[in-house]
Amino acid sequence: MFIGHFAVAYLLIALFPSIPPLVILFGVSFPDLLWPVLVITGKEKVTVNPDSPLQNAIGFTSYPFSHSLVTGSLIAAIPGLVIAYFVSPLAGLVFVAASASSST
């Protein structure tokens, strides 16, 4: 699941060597880091089968924000603006693009 995210990250690291790699790695992981927060706050829904100890016992019922291309990119724009202010405007833009690459 994560190997595709990090393949994009390493491509972006090669294309933009001036951007700190942690910015890009955090960008591709952002939808997956945002998802549990939205589940805890009740914005996204999961079901859990208590009879199974396996990870596949989690049913992804509704996740319209964290893994939506448009909404996820808009949410990623918030930390992207912070990164643009503190690191560089290009770093903020690449962060949002990296996040969008992992949203779908």
Jmol script that loads the backbone (N, CA, C; Angstrom):
load data "model"
ATOM      1  N   MET A   1       0.821  -1.185   0.000  1.00  0.00           N
ATOM      2  CA  MET A   1       0.000   0.000   0.000  1.00  0.00           C
ATOM      3  C   MET A   1       0.867   1.251   0.000  1.00  0.00           C
ATOM      4  N   PHE A   2       1.866   1.285   0.854  1.00  0.00           N
ATOM      5  CA  PHE A   2       2.670   2.494   0.960  1.00  0.00           C
ATOM      6  C   PHE A   2       3.772   2.580  -0.081  1.00  0.00           C
ATOM      7  N   ILE A   3       4.094   1.477  -0.735  1.00  0.00           N
ATOM      8  CA  ILE A   3       5.225   1.508  -1.655  1.00  0.00           C
ATOM      9  C   ILE A   3       4.975   2.455  -2.829  1.00  0.00           C
ATOM     10  N   GLY A   4       3.740   2.547  -3.282  1.00  0.00           N
ATOM     11  CA  GLY A   4       3.420   3.493  -4.352  1.00  0.00           C
ATOM     12  C   GLY A   4       3.563   4.934  -3.912  1.00  0.00           C
ATOM     13  N   HIS A   5       3.189   5.209  -2.653  1.00  0.00           N
ATOM     14  CA  HIS A   5       3.349   6.565  -2.127  1.00  0.00           C
ATOM     15  C   HIS A   5       4.822   6.954  -2.103  1.00  0.00           C
ATOM     16  N   PHE A   6       5.651   6.057  -1.607  1.00  0.00           N
ATOM     17  CA  PHE A   6       7.056   6.397  -1.461  1.00  0.00           C
ATOM     18  C   PHE A   6       7.808   6.344  -2.788  1.00  0.00           C
ATOM     19  N   ALA A   7       7.291   5.630  -3.771  1.00  0.00           N
ATOM     20  CA  ALA A   7       7.885   5.687  -5.113  1.00  0.00           C
ATOM     21  C   ALA A   7       7.731   7.093  -5.674  1.00  0.00           C
ATOM     22  N   VAL A   8       6.559   7.677  -5.494  1.00  0.00           N
ATOM     23  CA  VAL A   8       6.339   9.068  -5.918  1.00  0.00           C
ATOM     24  C   VAL A   8       7.237  10.002  -5.119  1.00  0.00           C
ATOM     25  N   ALA A   9       7.391   9.739  -3.832  1.00  0.00           N
ATOM     26  CA  ALA A   9       8.244  10.585  -2.984  1.00  0.00           C
ATOM     27  C   ALA A   9       9.676  10.585  -3.488  1.00  0.00           C
ATOM     28  N   TYR A  10      10.202   9.429  -3.793  1.00  0.00           N
ATOM     29  CA  TYR A  10      11.593   9.373  -4.242  1.00  0.00           C
ATOM     30  C   TYR A  10      11.764   9.983  -5.625  1.00  0.00           C
ATOM     31  N   LEU A  11      10.759   9.914  -6.456  1.00  0.00           N
ATOM     32  CA  LEU A  11      10.802  10.614  -7.738  1.00  0.00           C
ATOM     33  C   LEU A  11      10.830  12.125  -7.512  1.00  0.00           C
ATOM     34  N   LEU A  12       9.980  12.625  -6.604  1.00  0.00           N
ATOM     35  CA  LEU A  12       9.962  14.060  -6.316  1.00  0.00           C
ATOM     36  C   LEU A  12      11.254  14.515  -5.647  1.00  0.00           C
ATOM     37  N   ILE A  13      11.834  13.676  -4.815  1.00  0.00           N
ATOM     38  CA  ILE A  13      13.119  14.015  -4.192  1.00  0.00           C
ATOM     39  C   ILE A  13      14.200  14.155  -5.258  1.00  0.00           C
ATOM     40  N   ALA A  14      14.169  13.291  -6.258  1.00  0.00           N
ATOM     41  CA  ALA A  14      15.151  13.374  -7.344  1.00  0.00           C
ATOM     42  C   ALA A  14      14.905  14.605  -8.221  1.00  0.00           C
ATOM     43  N   LEU A  15      13.633  14.954  -8.442  1.00  0.00           N
ATOM     44  CA  LEU A  15      13.311  16.100  -9.287  1.00  0.00           C
ATOM     45  C   LEU A  15      13.545  17.435  -8.593  1.00  0.00           C
ATOM     46  N   PHE A  16      13.384  17.468  -7.265  1.00  0.00           N
ATOM     47  CA  PHE A  16      13.520  18.712  -6.508  1.00  0.00           C
ATOM     48  C   PHE A  16      14.526  18.517  -5.375  1.00  0.00           C
ATOM     49  N   PRO A  17      15.832  18.467  -5.698  1.00  0.00           N
ATOM     50  CA  PRO A  17      16.829  18.197  -4.655  1.00  0.00           C
ATOM     51  C   PRO A  17      16.974  19.331  -3.637  1.00  0.00           C
ATOM     52  N   SER A  18      16.490  20.518  -3.949  1.00  0.00           N
ATOM     53  CA  SER A  18      16.621  21.640  -3.007  1.00  0.00           C
ATOM     54  C   SER A  18      15.584  21.581  -1.885  1.00  0.00           C
ATOM     55  N   ILE A  19      14.554  20.765  -2.049  1.00  0.00           N
ATOM     56  CA  ILE A  19      13.499  20.655  -1.040  1.00  0.00           C
ATOM     57  C   ILE A  19      13.901  19.566  -0.041  1.00  0.00           C
ATOM     58  N   PRO A  20      13.763  19.838   1.257  1.00  0.00           N
ATOM     59  CA  PRO A  20      14.100  18.797   2.235  1.00  0.00           C
ATOM     60  C   PRO A  20      13.262  17.537   2.020  1.00  0.00           C
ATOM     61  N   PRO A  21      13.905  16.379   2.012  1.00  0.00           N
ATOM     62  CA  PRO A  21      13.175  15.134   1.757  1.00  0.00           C
ATOM     63  C   PRO A  21      12.037  14.874   2.741  1.00  0.00           C
ATOM     64  N   LEU A  22      12.162  15.326   3.979  1.00  0.00           N
ATOM     65  CA  LEU A  22      11.087  15.095   4.941  1.00  0.00           C
ATOM     66  C   LEU A  22       9.799  15.814   4.546  1.00  0.00           C
ATOM     67  N   VAL A  23       9.915  16.942   3.890  1.00  0.00           N
ATOM     68  CA  VAL A  23       8.718  17.651   3.413  1.00  0.00           C
ATOM     69  C   VAL A  23       7.975  16.787   2.405  1.00  0.00           C
ATOM     70  N   ILE A  24       8.711  16.196   1.489  1.00  0.00           N
ATOM     71  CA  ILE A  24       8.099  15.357   0.454  1.00  0.00           C
ATOM     72  C   ILE A  24       7.560  14.063   1.056  1.00  0.00           C
ATOM     73  N   LEU A  25       8.323  13.447   1.948  1.00  0.00           N
ATOM     74  CA  LEU A  25       7.867  12.203   2.570  1.00  0.00           C
ATOM     75  C   LEU A  25       6.625  12.440   3.425  1.00  0.00           C
ATOM     76  N   PHE A  26       6.584  13.562   4.113  1.00  0.00           N
ATOM     77  CA  PHE A  26       5.388  13.901   4.881  1.00  0.00           C
ATOM     78  C   PHE A  26       4.226  14.195   3.935  1.00  0.00           C
ATOM     79  N   GLY A  27       4.507  14.786   2.786  1.00  0.00           N
ATOM     80  CA  GLY A  27       3.457  15.091   1.806  1.00  0.00           C
ATOM     81  C   GLY A  27       2.771  13.852   1.270  1.00  0.00           C
ATOM     82  N   VAL A  28       3.543  12.846   0.898  1.00  0.00           N
ATOM     83  CA  VAL A  28       2.915  11.634   0.358  1.00  0.00           C
ATOM     84  C   VAL A  28       2.200  10.836   1.440  1.00  0.00           C
ATOM     85  N   SER A  29       2.583  11.040   2.693  1.00  0.00           N
ATOM     86  CA  SER A  29       1.938  10.337   3.802  1.00  0.00           C
ATOM     87  C   SER A  29       0.775  11.112   4.398  1.00  0.00           C
ATOM     88  N   PHE A  30       0.612  12.370   3.997  1.00  0.00           N
ATOM     89  CA  PHE A  30      -0.368  13.237   4.637  1.00  0.00           C
ATOM     90  C   PHE A  30      -1.796  12.688   4.625  1.00  0.00           C
ATOM     91  N   PRO A  31      -2.330  12.169   3.510  1.00  0.00           N
ATOM     92  CA  PRO A  31      -3.698  11.627   3.563  1.00  0.00           C
ATOM     93  C   PRO A  31      -3.848  10.480   4.559  1.00  0.00           C
ATOM     94  N   ASP A  32      -2.819   9.650   4.655  1.00  0.00           N
ATOM     95  CA  ASP A  32      -2.884   8.520   5.583  1.00  0.00           C
ATOM     96  C   ASP A  32      -2.678   8.961   7.032  1.00  0.00           C
ATOM     97  N   LEU A  33      -2.004  10.068   7.246  1.00  0.00           N
ATOM     98  CA  LEU A  33      -1.860  10.619   8.594  1.00  0.00           C
ATOM     99  C   LEU A  33      -3.100  11.407   9.007  1.00  0.00           C
ATOM    100  N   LEU A  34      -3.767  11.987   8.034  1.00  0.00           N
ATOM    101  CA  LEU A  34      -4.979  12.760   8.298  1.00  0.00           C
ATOM    102  C   LEU A  34      -6.175  11.849   8.575  1.00  0.00           C
ATOM    103  N   TRP A  35      -6.201  10.692   7.945  1.00  0.00           N
ATOM    104  CA  TRP A  35      -7.342   9.788   8.033  1.00  0.00           C
ATOM    105  C   TRP A  35      -7.709   9.402   9.466  1.00  0.00           C
ATOM    106  N   PRO A  36      -6.773   8.956  10.335  1.00  0.00           N
ATOM    107  CA  PRO A  36      -7.199   8.580  11.688  1.00  0.00           C
ATOM    108  C   PRO A  36      -7.740   9.756  12.498  1.00  0.00           C
ATOM    109  N   VAL A  37      -7.224  10.939  12.243  1.00  0.00           N
ATOM    110  CA  VAL A  37      -7.739  12.121  12.938  1.00  0.00           C
ATOM    111  C   VAL A  37      -9.199  12.348  12.561  1.00  0.00           C
ATOM    112  N   LEU A  38      -9.505  12.206  11.284  1.00  0.00           N
ATOM    113  CA  LEU A  38     -10.880  12.403  10.833  1.00  0.00           C
ATOM    114  C   LEU A  38     -11.799  11.273  11.297  1.00  0.00           C
ATOM    115  N   VAL A  39     -11.257  10.079  11.462  1.00  0.00           N
ATOM    116  CA  VAL A  39     -12.064   8.972  11.994  1.00  0.00           C
ATOM    117  C   VAL A  39     -12.388   9.238  13.463  1.00  0.00           C
ATOM    118  N   ILE A  40     -11.389   9.674  14.232  1.00  0.00           N
ATOM    119  CA  ILE A  40     -11.603   9.945  15.654  1.00  0.00           C
ATOM    120  C   ILE A  40     -12.604  11.078  15.850  1.00  0.00           C
ATOM    121  N   THR A  41     -12.543  12.092  14.991  1.00  0.00           N
ATOM    122  CA  THR A  41     -13.485  13.218  15.119  1.00  0.00           C
ATOM    123  C   THR A  41     -14.857  12.904  14.543  1.00  0.00           C
ATOM    124  N   GLY A  42     -15.018  11.751  13.909  1.00  0.00           N
ATOM    125  CA  GLY A  42     -16.318  11.343  13.393  1.00  0.00           C
ATOM    126  C   GLY A  42     -16.630  11.834  11.993  1.00  0.00           C
ATOM    127  N   LYS A  43     -15.681  12.450  11.317  1.00  0.00           N
ATOM    128  CA  LYS A  43     -15.918  12.937   9.950  1.00  0.00           C
ATOM    129  C   LYS A  43     -15.861  11.821   8.920  1.00  0.00           C
ATOM    130  N   GLU A  44     -15.080  10.791   9.208  1.00  0.00           N
ATOM    131  CA  GLU A  44     -15.002   9.629   8.334  1.00  0.00           C
ATOM    132  C   GLU A  44     -15.344   8.388   9.151  1.00  0.00           C
ATOM    133  N   LYS A  45     -15.820   7.364   8.482  1.00  0.00           N
ATOM    134  CA  LYS A  45     -16.370   6.198   9.187  1.00  0.00           C
ATOM    135  C   LYS A  45     -15.631   4.916   8.817  1.00  0.00           C
ATOM    136  N   VAL A  46     -15.467   4.057   9.825  1.00  0.00           N
ATOM    137  CA  VAL A  46     -14.964   2.705   9.619  1.00  0.00           C
ATOM    138  C   VAL A  46     -15.804   1.758  10.450  1.00  0.00           C
ATOM    139  N   THR A  47     -15.801   0.510  10.058  1.00  0.00           N
ATOM    140  CA  THR A  47     -16.422  -0.536  10.867  1.00  0.00           C
ATOM    141  C   THR A  47     -15.337  -1.531  11.240  1.00  0.00           C
ATOM    142  N   VAL A  48     -15.453  -2.093  12.408  1.00  0.00           N
ATOM    143  CA  VAL A  48     -14.452  -3.045  12.891  1.00  0.00           C
ATOM    144  C   VAL A  48     -15.153  -4.345  13.236  1.00  0.00           C
ATOM    145  N   ASN A  49     -14.625  -5.449  12.744  1.00  0.00           N
ATOM    146  CA  ASN A  49     -15.129  -6.766  13.073  1.00  0.00           C
ATOM    147  C   ASN A  49     -14.385  -7.242  14.316  1.00  0.00           C
ATOM    148  N   PRO A  50     -15.031  -7.272  15.471  1.00  0.00           N
ATOM    149  CA  PRO A  50     -14.320  -7.641  16.705  1.00  0.00           C
ATOM    150  C   PRO A  50     -13.932  -9.113  16.771  1.00  0.00           C
ATOM    151  N   ASP A  51     -14.468  -9.940  15.890  1.00  0.00           N
ATOM    152  CA  ASP A  51     -14.160 -11.371  15.919  1.00  0.00           C
ATOM    153  C   ASP A  51     -12.840 -11.701  15.233  1.00  0.00           C
ATOM    154  N   SER A  52     -12.307 -10.776  14.456  1.00  0.00           N
ATOM    155  CA  SER A  52     -11.082 -11.047  13.715  1.00  0.00           C
ATOM    156  C   SER A  52      -9.936 -10.185  14.243  1.00  0.00           C
ATOM    157  N   PRO A  53      -8.785 -10.793  14.531  1.00  0.00           N
ATOM    158  CA  PRO A  53      -7.644 -10.009  15.011  1.00  0.00           C
ATOM    159  C   PRO A  53      -6.820  -9.413  13.871  1.00  0.00           C
ATOM    160  N   LEU A  54      -7.218  -9.657  12.645  1.00  0.00           N
ATOM    161  CA  LEU A  54      -6.434  -9.207  11.503  1.00  0.00           C
ATOM    162  C   LEU A  54      -6.781  -7.785  11.099  1.00  0.00           C
ATOM    163  N   GLN A  55      -5.853  -7.158  10.367  1.00  0.00           N
ATOM    164  CA  GLN A  55      -6.070  -5.797   9.906  1.00  0.00           C
ATOM    165  C   GLN A  55      -7.221  -5.718   8.911  1.00  0.00           C
ATOM    166  N   ASN A  56      -7.470  -6.785   8.174  1.00  0.00           N
ATOM    167  CA  ASN A  56      -8.547  -6.751   7.186  1.00  0.00           C
ATOM    168  C   ASN A  56      -9.925  -6.762   7.831  1.00  0.00           C
ATOM    169  N   ALA A  57      -9.956  -6.781   9.169  1.00  0.00           N
ATOM    170  CA  ALA A  57     -11.228  -6.704   9.881  1.00  0.00           C
ATOM    171  C   ALA A  57     -11.774  -5.282   9.898  1.00  0.00           C
ATOM    172  N   ILE A  58     -10.958  -4.330   9.451  1.00  0.00           N
ATOM    173  CA  ILE A  58     -11.391  -2.933   9.385  1.00  0.00           C
ATOM    174  C   ILE A  58     -12.067  -2.717   8.040  1.00  0.00           C
ATOM    175  N   GLY A  59     -13.310  -2.273   8.078  1.00  0.00           N
ATOM    176  CA  GLY A  59     -14.039  -1.960   6.856  1.00  0.00           C
ATOM    177  C   GLY A  59     -14.079  -0.462   6.640  1.00  0.00           C
ATOM    178  N   PHE A  60     -13.556  -0.021   5.523  1.00  0.00           N
ATOM    179  CA  PHE A  60     -13.519   1.408   5.213  1.00  0.00           C
ATOM    180  C   PHE A  60     -14.873   1.819   4.659  1.00  0.00           C
ATOM    181  N   THR A  61     -15.719   2.349   5.536  1.00  0.00           N
ATOM    182  CA  THR A  61     -17.090   2.671   5.177  1.00  0.00           C
ATOM    183  C   THR A  61     -17.185   3.962   4.381  1.00  0.00           C
ATOM    184  N   SER A  62     -16.602   5.023   4.916  1.00  0.00           N
ATOM    185  CA  SER A  62     -16.701   6.327   4.256  1.00  0.00           C
ATOM    186  C   SER A  62     -15.481   7.167   4.604  1.00  0.00           C
ATOM    187  N   TYR A  63     -14.738   7.559   3.592  1.00  0.00           N
ATOM    188  CA  TYR A  63     -13.615   8.465   3.810  1.00  0.00           C
ATOM    189  C   TYR A  63     -13.600   9.517   2.697  1.00  0.00           C
ATOM    190  N   PRO A  64     -14.570  10.453   2.742  1.00  0.00           N
ATOM    191  CA  PRO A  64     -14.732  11.426   1.666  1.00  0.00           C
ATOM    192  C   PRO A  64     -13.775  12.615   1.735  1.00  0.00           C
ATOM    193  N   PHE A  65     -13.043  12.778   2.816  1.00  0.00           N
ATOM    194  CA  PHE A  65     -12.192  13.960   2.933  1.00  0.00           C
ATOM    195  C   PHE A  65     -10.714  13.641   2.743  1.00  0.00           C
ATOM    196  N   SER A  66     -10.191  12.721   3.513  1.00  0.00           N
ATOM    197  CA  SER A  66      -8.749  12.485   3.504  1.00  0.00           C
ATOM    198  C   SER A  66      -8.243  11.923   2.177  1.00  0.00           C
ATOM    199  N   HIS A  67      -9.024  11.101   1.514  1.00  0.00           N
ATOM    200  CA  HIS A  67      -8.574  10.482   0.277  1.00  0.00           C
ATOM    201  C   HIS A  67      -9.316  10.992  -0.956  1.00  0.00           C
ATOM    202  N   SER A  68      -9.956  12.129  -0.825  1.00  0.00           N
ATOM    203  CA  SER A  68     -10.558  12.786  -1.978  1.00  0.00           C
ATOM    204  C   SER A  68      -9.502  13.679  -2.617  1.00  0.00           C
ATOM    205  N   LEU A  69      -9.427  13.658  -3.932  1.00  0.00           N
ATOM    206  CA  LEU A  69      -8.404  14.443  -4.622  1.00  0.00           C
ATOM    207  C   LEU A  69      -8.576  15.935  -4.360  1.00  0.00           C
ATOM    208  N   VAL A  70      -9.780  16.439  -4.523  1.00  0.00           N
ATOM    209  CA  VAL A  70     -10.019  17.876  -4.371  1.00  0.00           C
ATOM    210  C   VAL A  70      -9.994  18.287  -2.901  1.00  0.00           C
ATOM    211  N   THR A  71     -10.788  17.619  -2.075  1.00  0.00           N
ATOM    212  CA  THR A  71     -10.861  17.992  -0.661  1.00  0.00           C
ATOM    213  C   THR A  71      -9.540  17.730   0.049  1.00  0.00           C
ATOM    214  N   GLY A  72      -8.913  16.614  -0.247  1.00  0.00           N
ATOM    215  CA  GLY A  72      -7.612  16.320   0.353  1.00  0.00           C
ATOM    216  C   GLY A  72      -6.556  17.344  -0.018  1.00  0.00           C
ATOM    217  N   SER A  73      -6.595  17.807  -1.266  1.00  0.00           N
ATOM    218  CA  SER A  73      -5.647  18.840  -1.692  1.00  0.00           C
ATOM    219  C   SER A  73      -5.926  20.169  -1.007  1.00  0.00           C
ATOM    220  N   LEU A  74      -7.192  20.485  -0.819  1.00  0.00           N
ATOM    221  CA  LEU A  74      -7.531  21.721  -0.110  1.00  0.00           C
ATOM    222  C   LEU A  74      -7.090  21.662   1.349  1.00  0.00           C
ATOM    223  N   ILE A  75      -7.264  20.512   1.976  1.00  0.00           N
ATOM    224  CA  ILE A  75      -6.807  20.355   3.361  1.00  0.00           C
ATOM    225  C   ILE A  75      -5.277  20.394   3.408  1.00  0.00           C
ATOM    226  N   ALA A  76      -4.615  19.784   2.442  1.00  0.00           N
ATOM    227  CA  ALA A  76      -3.147  19.786   2.396  1.00  0.00           C
ATOM    228  C   ALA A  76      -2.591  21.175   2.123  1.00  0.00           C
ATOM    229  N   ALA A  77      -3.411  22.042   1.563  1.00  0.00           N
ATOM    230  CA  ALA A  77      -2.948  23.411   1.297  1.00  0.00           C
ATOM    231  C   ALA A  77      -2.666  24.166   2.594  1.00  0.00           C
ATOM    232  N   ILE A  78      -3.316  23.778   3.690  1.00  0.00           N
ATOM    233  CA  ILE A  78      -3.083  24.463   4.974  1.00  0.00           C
ATOM    234  C   ILE A  78      -1.648  24.234   5.453  1.00  0.00           C
ATOM    235  N   PRO A  79      -1.201  22.976   5.631  1.00  0.00           N
ATOM    236  CA  PRO A  79       0.220  22.820   5.986  1.00  0.00           C
ATOM    237  C   PRO A  79       1.140  23.232   4.834  1.00  0.00           C
ATOM    238  N   GLY A  80       0.643  23.157   3.604  1.00  0.00           N
ATOM    239  CA  GLY A  80       1.444  23.604   2.463  1.00  0.00           C
ATOM    240  C   GLY A  80       1.777  25.081   2.543  1.00  0.00           C
ATOM    241  N   LEU A  81       0.821  25.895   3.002  1.00  0.00           N
ATOM    242  CA  LEU A  81       1.088  27.328   3.185  1.00  0.00           C
ATOM    243  C   LEU A  81       2.099  27.569   4.297  1.00  0.00           C
ATOM    244  N   VAL A  82       2.011  26.788   5.355  1.00  0.00           N
ATOM    245  CA  VAL A  82       2.980  26.915   6.453  1.00  0.00           C
ATOM    246  C   VAL A  82       4.379  26.530   5.959  1.00  0.00           C
ATOM    247  N   ILE A  83       4.464  25.452   5.203  1.00  0.00           N
ATOM    248  CA  ILE A  83       5.743  25.023   4.646  1.00  0.00           C
ATOM    249  C   ILE A  83       6.272  26.067   3.676  1.00  0.00           C
ATOM    250  N   ALA A  84       5.387  26.639   2.866  1.00  0.00           N
ATOM    251  CA  ALA A  84       5.806  27.677   1.920  1.00  0.00           C
ATOM    252  C   ALA A  84       6.368  28.896   2.648  1.00  0.00           C
ATOM    253  N   TYR A  85       5.790  29.215   3.779  1.00  0.00           N
ATOM    254  CA  TYR A  85       6.252  30.381   4.545  1.00  0.00           C
ATOM    255  C   TYR A  85       7.597  30.108   5.201  1.00  0.00           C
ATOM    256  N   PHE A  86       7.755  28.934   5.823  1.00  0.00           N
ATOM    257  CA  PHE A  86       8.965  28.652   6.586  1.00  0.00           C
ATOM    258  C   PHE A  86      10.098  28.043   5.761  1.00  0.00           C
ATOM    259  N   VAL A  87       9.782  27.303   4.705  1.00  0.00           N
ATOM    260  CA  VAL A  87      10.835  26.643   3.924  1.00  0.00           C
ATOM    261  C   VAL A  87      11.029  27.376   2.601  1.00  0.00           C
ATOM    262  N   SER A  88      10.068  27.240   1.704  1.00  0.00           N
ATOM    263  CA  SER A  88      10.093  27.956   0.425  1.00  0.00           C
ATOM    264  C   SER A  88       8.751  27.752  -0.261  1.00  0.00           C
ATOM    265  N   PRO A  89       8.353  28.687  -1.132  1.00  0.00           N
ATOM    266  CA  PRO A  89       7.082  28.509  -1.852  1.00  0.00           C
ATOM    267  C   PRO A  89       7.049  27.232  -2.689  1.00  0.00           C
ATOM    268  N   LEU A  90       8.182  26.876  -3.283  1.00  0.00           N
ATOM    269  CA  LEU A  90       8.235  25.647  -4.070  1.00  0.00           C
ATOM    270  C   LEU A  90       8.019  24.419  -3.190  1.00  0.00           C
ATOM    271  N   ALA A  91       8.572  24.439  -1.994  1.00  0.00           N
ATOM    272  CA  ALA A  91       8.395  23.307  -1.069  1.00  0.00           C
ATOM    273  C   ALA A  91       6.928  23.139  -0.696  1.00  0.00           C
ATOM    274  N   GLY A  92       6.219  24.241  -0.476  1.00  0.00           N
ATOM    275  CA  GLY A  92       4.796  24.163  -0.171  1.00  0.00           C
ATOM    276  C   GLY A  92       4.000  23.592  -1.329  1.00  0.00           C
ATOM    277  N   LEU A  93       4.329  24.010  -2.535  1.00  0.00           N
ATOM    278  CA  LEU A  93       3.641  23.514  -3.725  1.00  0.00           C
ATOM    279  C   LEU A  93       3.910  22.032  -3.946  1.00  0.00           C
ATOM    280  N   VAL A  94       5.149  21.620  -3.757  1.00  0.00           N
ATOM    281  CA  VAL A  94       5.497  20.207  -3.929  1.00  0.00           C
ATOM    282  C   VAL A  94       4.823  19.363  -2.842  1.00  0.00           C
ATOM    283  N   PHE A  95       4.711  19.911  -1.619  1.00  0.00           N
ATOM    284  CA  PHE A  95       4.012  19.196  -0.546  1.00  0.00           C
ATOM    285  C   PHE A  95       2.561  18.899  -0.958  1.00  0.00           C
ATOM    286  N   VAL A  96       1.876  19.905  -1.464  1.00  0.00           N
ATOM    287  CA  VAL A  96       0.469  19.717  -1.872  1.00  0.00           C
ATOM    288  C   VAL A  96       0.390  18.738  -3.040  1.00  0.00           C
ATOM    289  N   ALA A  97       1.311  18.844  -3.995  1.00  0.00           N
ATOM    290  CA  ALA A  97       1.313  17.907  -5.133  1.00  0.00           C
ATOM    291  C   ALA A  97       1.596  16.489  -4.666  1.00  0.00           C
ATOM    292  N   ALA A  98       2.514  16.336  -3.720  1.00  0.00           N
ATOM    293  CA  ALA A  98       2.818  15.002  -3.196  1.00  0.00           C
ATOM    294  C   ALA A  98       1.612  14.429  -2.462  1.00  0.00           C
ATOM    295  N   SER A  99       0.922  15.278  -1.731  1.00  0.00           N
ATOM    296  CA  SER A  99      -0.278  14.839  -1.027  1.00  0.00           C
ATOM    297  C   SER A  99      -1.371  14.435  -2.018  1.00  0.00           C
ATOM    298  N   ALA A 100      -1.526  15.213  -3.072  1.00  0.00           N
ATOM    299  CA  ALA A 100      -2.536  14.894  -4.091  1.00  0.00           C
ATOM    300  C   ALA A 100      -2.211  13.587  -4.798  1.00  0.00           C
ATOM    301  N   SER A 101      -0.943  13.274  -4.950  1.00  0.00           N
ATOM    302  CA  SER A 101      -0.569  12.027  -5.621  1.00  0.00           C
ATOM    303  C   SER A 101      -0.959  10.810  -4.794  1.00  0.00           C
ATOM    304  N   SER A 102      -1.141  11.002  -3.497  1.00  0.00           N
ATOM    305  CA  SER A 102      -1.494   9.890  -2.612  1.00  0.00           C
ATOM    306  C   SER A 102      -2.959   9.874  -2.240  1.00  0.00           C
ATOM    307  N   SER A 103      -3.722  10.822  -2.721  1.00  0.00           N
ATOM    308  CA  SER A 103      -5.119  10.944  -2.297  1.00  0.00           C
ATOM    309  C   SER A 103      -6.032   9.903  -2.910  1.00  0.00           C
ATOM    310  N   THR A 104      -5.717   9.454  -4.081  1.00  0.00           N
ATOM    311  CA  THR A 104      -6.650   8.560  -4.757  1.00  0.00           C
ATOM    312  C   THR A 104      -6.403   7.116  -4.426  1.00  0.00           C
TER     313      THR A 104
END
end "model"
wireframe off; spacefill off
backbone 0.3
color backbone group
